[in-house]
């Protein structure tokens, strides 16, 4: 009898503990603004890459090039609208060459016109230009794939700097506004699967020392960032931090924490922001290298975005690809959607998707769709006090440029979770829920100085202040 009583008591205690873990209390501080959130970024595959990232095929497989006229318009308005920045992969998805192979230009007729159309009709503001490789003239192996620069002598780097300035002038000359620039995507990487250029820490520093002043002189408003891999803790970043003159030219540190669990932004929060020298840090590429999109990853992606904004005070965050081709093996983990190129006749996959048409990769798309809809450019994050930081239940609050308050909430705790939020004053909030399979599900209106939001597992909710009547 005593044993049965003990078992029941332990069960009730455990159940009580579980119940406590299924709710949390939060206080929104409307009077404690944090950083301005510029807006989000995404990359565009405007030229071909082999399936599983193997090779650079000659055939053109690209968006918006491959899409029908109506599908282009839908792509611009239904997916890209809300993004601010287009990450443009120089030497990879823009890889045409002049006769000397010194300068990067369009590879097929109409490529730049397509990009200009996409930017104008989607409402995206500007291009984040970044090299996967400089033009082959400057390379040790004379090609885009693999290798490094063929010289690091001052005279050579001076000439290279002029060429990189000319590449940006080419973009602007075709109507693209350039707002960000980076010398190299993932400088330590060296392989010949697709476009790369390897730099040691010292080589990256010496090249930046020669090139960055030219970029700043030619484009005073362009944000220069380093190093699209490990930020200020990279070998090149450490050297830049020791050079006051060069440090003044670097405006931000950029990181690639590709596919990582969002928990690391909490567990290692101090590490990501340490020694940043007062400059912002942000993630400018996120995707899943291995495996397809999933329900669990749906929440993880949203929490990655939120945790960079909350724990690193990042001003922006970038997903990798908007669309990937239906026959590319990496597409599910990389893309917000898929398009069918004209030469894909395998209708066992997406049987209803016609050539020149696209569809959503819903688990990835639903991770970001609400942020694109409810987090306008230049919103200001608001501080939220948490009774306990829960890795599976995140909260982000902001005030829009028009003064409306909004919140994003997540739940991946394995069961229902209730947020109890002290809003600081009476607010009229409209709720919307996103799950791996549903988007923009209306939850009705809540009014008052508190919000009690009970969420199912694997869900994201947005609570947005309604406009004044």
C-alpha positions in Angstrom: 0.0 0.0 0.0 2.8 2.4 0.9 4.5 1.6 -2.4 1.4 2.3 -4.4 0.9 5.6 -2.5 4.5 6.6 -3.2 4.1 5.8 -6.9 1.0 7.9 -7.1 2.7 10.8 -5.3 5.6 10.7 -7.6 3.3 10.7 -10.6 1.4 13.7 -9.4 4.6 15.6 -8.6 5.9 14.8 -12.1 2.7 15.8 -13.7 2.7 19.1 -11.7 6.3 19.7 -12.8 5.3 19.0 -16.5 2.4 21.4 -16.2 4.7 24.1 -14.9 7.0 23.6 -17.8 4.1 24.0 -20.2 3.6 27.7 -19.5 5.8 30.7 -19.1 5.5 34.3 -17.9 6.8 37.3 -19.9 6.8 41.0 -19.6 6.9 43.3 -22.6 8.8 46.5 -22.0 7.4 49.1 -24.4 9.8 51.7 -23.0 13.0 49.7 -23.7 13.7 49.7 -27.5 16.6 47.8 -28.8 18.1 47.6 -32.3 16.5 48.6 -35.6 15.7 45.5 -37.7 16.6 46.5 -41.2 14.7 43.6 -42.9 15.5 40.1 -44.2 17.6 38.8 -47.1 17.5 35.9 -49.5 19.6 34.5 -52.3 18.6 34.0 -56.0 19.8 31.2 -58.2 20.1 33.3 -61.4 22.3 30.7 -63.2 22.8 26.9 -63.1 24.5 24.7 -60.6 24.7 20.9 -60.8 22.5 18.7 -58.6 24.0 18.2 -55.1 26.2 21.3 -55.9 28.4 19.3 -58.3 29.5 21.4 -61.3 28.6 24.5 -63.2 26.6 23.4 -66.2 26.6 25.5 -69.4 22.8 25.2 -69.8 20.8 28.1 -68.3 18.8 26.9 -65.4 17.8 30.1 -63.5 15.1 32.3 -62.0 13.4 34.4 -62.9 14.6 33.4 -66.4 12.8 30.0 -66.5 9.5 31.2 -65.2 6.5 32.0 -67.4 5.4 35.7 -67.3 2.5 35.0 -64.9 4.7 32.8 -62.7 7.3 35.6 -62.5 4.7 38.0 -61.2 3.5 35.5 -58.7 7.1 34.8 -57.6 7.7 38.5 -57.1 4.5 39.3 -55.2 3.8 36.1 -53.3 7.3 35.1 -52.2 9.9 37.9 -52.6 7.7 40.8 -51.4 8.8 41.5 -47.8 12.5 40.7 -48.3 14.7 43.7 -48.4 18.0 42.3 -49.7 18.9 40.0 -52.6 22.2 38.2 -51.9 23.9 38.0 -55.3 26.5 35.3 -55.7 29.2 36.9 -57.9 31.3 34.3 -59.7 28.6 31.7 -59.2 25.1 32.7 -60.1 26.4 35.8 -61.9 29.5 34.4 -63.7 29.7 35.7 -67.3 33.1 37.2 -68.3 34.5 40.0 -70.4 37.1 39.0 -73.1 40.0 39.3 -70.7 38.3 37.3 -68.0 38.9 40.2 -65.5 35.3 41.3 -65.0 32.1 39.5 -64.1 29.1 40.3 -66.3 25.9 38.5 -67.4 26.4 35.0 -68.9 23.3 34.9 -71.0 21.3 37.6 -72.8 18.7 39.3 -70.5 20.2 38.1 -67.2 20.7 41.6 -65.8 17.4 42.7 -67.2 15.7 39.8 -65.4 17.4 40.7 -62.1 16.4 44.4 -62.5 12.8 43.3 -63.2 12.8 41.1 -60.2 14.0 43.8 -57.9 11.6 46.4 -59.2 8.5 44.2 -59.2 9.1 42.4 -55.9 9.9 45.6 -54.1 13.2 44.3 -52.8 15.4 47.3 -52.1 19.0 46.3 -52.9 21.6 43.8 -53.6 24.1 42.2 -51.1 26.9 41.5 -53.5 29.4 38.8 -52.5 32.1 36.8 -54.3 32.1 33.1 -54.5 35.1 33.6 -56.7 36.6 36.6 -58.5 36.9 36.4 -62.3 39.4 33.7 -63.5 42.1 36.2 -64.6 42.8 36.8 -60.9 42.9 33.1 -59.9 45.8 30.8 -59.4 44.2 28.1 -61.6 42.6 30.4 -64.1 39.0 29.3 -63.4 36.1 29.9 -61.0 36.3 26.5 -59.2 38.9 26.1 -56.6 42.3 27.8 -56.2 43.1 31.1 -54.7 44.4 34.4 -56.0 47.5 34.1 -58.2 49.4 36.8 -56.3 49.2 38.7 -53.1 51.8 41.3 -54.2 50.7 44.9 -53.5 50.6 45.8 -57.2 48.4 42.8 -58.1 46.0 43.5 -55.2 45.8 47.2 -56.2 44.7 46.1 -59.8 42.3 43.6 -58.3 40.7 46.3 -56.2 40.0 48.4 -59.3 38.4 45.3 -61.0 36.1 44.6 -58.0 35.0 48.3 -58.0 34.3 47.9 -61.8 32.1 44.8 -61.0 29.9 46.8 -58.6 29.7 49.7 -61.2 28.5 47.1 -63.7 25.7 46.1 -61.3 24.7 49.7 -60.7 24.9 50.5 -64.4 22.2 47.9 -64.9 19.9 49.4 -62.4 20.7 47.4 -59.3 21.3 49.3 -56.0 24.2 47.7 -54.1 23.9 48.0 -50.3 26.3 45.4 -49.0 29.6 44.0 -50.2 31.8 41.0 -49.1 35.2 40.0 -50.5 34.5 36.2 -50.3 31.9 33.7 -49.3 33.5 31.3 -46.7 37.2 32.1 -47.3 38.6 28.9 -45.8 36.7 26.7 -48.3 38.6 25.2 -51.3 37.1 22.6 -53.6 36.2 22.3 -57.3 32.6 21.4 -57.0 31.5 24.9 -57.7 32.9 28.4 -57.5 35.3 29.0 -54.6 38.5 30.9 -53.7 40.5 30.0 -50.7 42.1 32.7 -48.5 44.3 32.1 -45.4 43.7 34.5 -42.6 46.7 36.5 -43.6 45.7 36.5 -47.3 42.2 37.6 -46.5 43.5 40.4 -44.4 46.1 41.6 -47.0 43.5 41.5 -49.7 40.9 43.4 -47.6 43.6 46.0 -46.7 44.1 46.7 -50.4 40.6 46.4 -51.7 38.3 47.7 -48.9 39.5 51.3 -49.2 38.7 51.3 -52.9 35.2 49.9 -52.3 34.6 52.6 -49.6 35.9 55.4 -51.8 33.7 54.4 -54.8 30.6 53.4 -52.8 30.6 55.4 -49.5 27.2 54.0 -48.4 27.8 50.3 -49.1 28.0 48.1 -45.9 31.3 46.2 -46.0 31.2 43.0 -43.9 33.6 40.2 -43.0 33.9 37.3 -43.4 30.8 35.3 -44.3 32.0 32.4 -42.2 33.2 33.0 -38.7 32.9 36.8 -38.3 35.2 38.6 -36.0 36.6 35.2 -34.7 37.9 34.1 -38.1 41.6 34.2 -38.8 41.1 37.1 -41.1 38.7 38.8 -38.7 41.3 38.7 -35.9 43.8 40.4 -38.1 41.3 43.1 -39.2 40.6 43.8 -35.5 44.3 44.5 -34.9 44.4 47.1 -37.7 42.5 50.3 -36.6 42.5 51.7 -40.1 41.0 48.6 -41.8 38.7 48.0 -38.8 37.1 51.4 -39.5 36.1 50.2 -43.0 34.4 47.0 -41.8 30.8 47.8 -40.9 29.7 44.4 -39.7 30.7 40.8 -38.9 28.9 38.0 -40.8 28.5 34.4 -39.8 27.4 31.1 -41.3 25.8 28.7 -38.8 24.3 26.6 -41.4 21.5 24.3 -40.2 22.6 24.6 -36.5 20.1 24.2 -33.7 18.8 27.6 -32.6 19.8 26.7 -29.1 23.5 27.6 -29.8 22.5 31.3 -30.1 21.4 31.0 -26.4 24.1 28.7 -25.1 27.0 30.6 -26.8 25.4 34.1 -26.9 28.4 35.8 -25.4 30.8 34.1 -27.9 29.0 35.4 -31.0 29.1 39.0 -29.8 32.4 39.0 -28.0 35.2 41.2 -29.5 32.8 42.7 -32.1 34.4 46.1 -31.6 31.0 47.7 -31.4 29.9 46.5 -34.8 26.8 44.4 -35.5 27.0 40.7 -36.1 24.5 38.8 -38.2 23.9 35.5 -40.0 24.0 36.0 -43.8 23.3 32.4 -44.8 21.1 29.7 -43.3 19.9 26.5 -44.8 20.2 22.7 -44.2 23.0 21.0 -46.0 22.0 17.5 -45.2 18.5 16.1 -45.4 15.1 17.6 -46.4 12.9 20.2 -44.8 11.0 18.8 -41.8 8.4 19.8 -39.2 11.1 20.2 -36.6 13.3 22.3 -38.8 10.3 24.5 -39.5 10.4 25.8 -36.0 14.2 25.8 -35.8 14.5 28.1 -38.7 12.2 30.7 -37.1 14.0 30.4 -33.8 17.3 30.9 -35.5 16.1 34.2 -36.9 14.6 35.2 -33.6 17.6 34.2 -31.5 20.0 36.2 -33.7 17.8 39.2 -33.3 17.3 38.8 -29.5 20.6 37.4 -28.2 22.9 39.1 -30.7 20.9 42.2 -31.5 21.4 41.5 -35.2 19.9 44.0 -37.6 19.2 41.5 -40.3 19.1 37.7 -41.1 19.5 35.9 -44.4 18.0 32.6 -45.7 19.8 30.9 -48.6 17.6 30.2 -51.7 14.2 31.5 -52.7 13.7 28.8 -55.3 15.7 25.7 -56.4 15.2 23.5 -59.4 13.0 20.4 -59.0 15.8 18.1 -60.0 18.5 19.4 -57.7 19.1 17.0 -54.8 19.9 19.7 -52.3 16.7 21.7 -53.1 14.5 20.6 -50.1 16.9 21.8 -47.4 18.0 24.9 -49.3 14.9 26.5 -50.7 11.6 28.2 -49.9 10.1 26.8 -53.0 10.8 24.8 -56.2 10.5 25.5 -59.9 10.4 23.1 -62.8 12.9 23.8 -65.5 11.8 23.1 -69.1 14.1 20.1 -69.3 12.7 18.3 -66.2 10.3 15.7 -67.5 10.2 13.6 -64.4 6.7 14.1 -63.2 6.9 11.5 -60.5 8.0 14.5 -58.4 5.4 17.3 -58.1 3.2 15.8 -60.8 1.0 18.9 -61.0 3.9 21.3 -61.4 4.2 22.5 -65.0 7.5 23.6 -66.6 8.1 27.2 -66.0 5.9 27.1 -62.8 6.9 27.1 -59.1 5.4 25.9 -55.8 6.2 26.4 -52.1 8.4 24.2 -50.0 5.9 24.7 -47.2 7.9 23.6 -44.2 10.7 26.1 -45.0 8.4 28.8 -46.4 6.1 28.8 -43.4 9.1 29.4 -41.2 9.6 32.9 -42.6 6.3 33.9 -44.2 4.9 35.5 -41.1 8.0 37.5 -40.5 7.9 38.8 -44.1 4.3 39.8 -43.6 4.3 41.3 -40.1 7.9 42.5 -39.5 8.3 45.6 -41.7 11.7 47.0 -42.6 13.2 49.3 -39.9 11.0 48.0 -37.1 12.6 48.4 -33.7 12.9 45.4 -31.4 11.4 45.7 -27.9 12.8 44.1 -24.8 10.9 41.2 -23.3 11.7 40.0 -19.8 11.5 36.2 -19.5 11.0 34.5 -16.1 13.2 31.8 -17.6 14.8 31.5 -21.0 13.2 28.5 -22.7 15.0 27.1 -25.7 11.9 25.6 -27.2 9.6 28.5 -26.6 10.9 31.8 -27.9 9.5 35.3 -28.0 10.3 38.3 -30.1 8.6 41.7 -29.9 8.9 44.8 -32.0 7.3 48.2 -32.9 6.7 48.9 -36.6 7.7 52.2 -38.2 4.0 53.1 -38.0 4.0 52.5 -34.2 2.2 49.2 -34.0 3.4 46.6 -31.5 3.8 43.0 -32.6 5.0 39.7 -31.2 6.2 36.4 -32.6 6.0 33.2 -30.4 7.2 29.7 -31.0 6.6 26.3 -29.5 8.6 23.1 -30.1 8.3 21.7 -26.6 6.6 18.5 -27.5 3.2 19.5 -26.3 0.9 22.6 -25.8 2.5 25.6 -24.3 0.8 28.7 -22.9 2.5 32.2 -23.0 1.3 34.6 -20.3 2.5 38.0 -21.4 2.2 41.3 -19.5 1.9 43.8 -22.4 2.5 46.9 -20.4 -0.7 48.6 -21.5 -4.0 47.8 -23.2 -3.5 46.6 -26.7 -5.8 45.2 -29.3 -4.0 42.3 -30.9 -4.9 40.1 -33.9 -3.5 36.6 -33.8 -2.2 34.4 -36.7 -0.8 30.9 -36.6 1.7 29.1 -38.9 2.4 25.4 -38.8 4.4 23.2 -41.2 1.2 22.7 -43.3 -0.9 25.8 -42.7 -0.2 29.6 -43.0 -1.9 32.7 -41.7 -4.6 30.9 -39.7 -6.7 33.6 -38.0 -6.9 33.3 -34.2 -9.2 36.3 -33.6 -8.7 39.4 -31.6 -7.5 39.8 -28.0 -7.9 43.0 -26.0 -6.4 44.1 -22.7 -3.0 44.6 -20.9 -2.3 40.8 -20.9 -2.1 38.1 -23.5 -2.6 34.4 -22.8 -1.7 32.5 -26.0 -1.9 28.7 -25.8 0.0 27.2 -28.7 0.1 23.6 -30.1 3.4 21.9 -30.6 5.4 22.9 -33.7 3.8 26.2 -34.3 4.6 29.9 -34.8 2.2 32.6 -33.8 2.1 36.4 -34.6 0.1 38.8 -32.5 -0.1 42.1 -34.2 -1.6 45.4 -32.9 -4.7 46.3 -34.9 -4.9 49.7 -36.5 -6.9 52.4 -34.8 -10.5 52.5 -36.0 
